[in-house]
Amino acid sequence: SRSWLCLLVLCGCSLVLASQRRIHLTEESFADLQGSFNSFKVEWPELIGVDAKEASATVQRERPDLVVEIVTLEELKGQTDTNDSRVLIVRDEEYRVRRVPTVG
C-alpha cells in the first residue's frame, strides 16, 4: 500500500497540500479549519489569573472530550497520577488560575 504524507502549510488565505494543489479559503472556512485544530490543544497559558470557573468553561468549550477538575495547590501535591483525558486547573484562595492548565 502507498502511504501518504500530508503536509499542511498555511500561506495567507491558501492552504498548500503536499500534492501541490492550492485551495482558496474564505474567512469562514479558515475559521472552521482553525477551530478543528482546537481538538489538539493541550495547554491554556492565556488562562493564568482568570477566574477558575471561567477557565474551566473555556477548556470544556475548546476540548469537550476532556474532563476538567479545579484543584488547589495543596490538592495538586497529592496527585501523583497523570490522565490524558483530564485537565487540572490549579487555583488560589481567590479562585484565580495559578498554573497553566495542561492535559495530563
Secondary structure, 3 states (H helix, E strand, C coil): CCCCCCCCEEECCEEECCCCCEEECCHHHHHHHHHHHHHHCCECHHHCCCEHHHHHHHHHHHCCCCEEEEEEHHHHHCCCCCCCCEEEEEECCCCEECCCCEEC
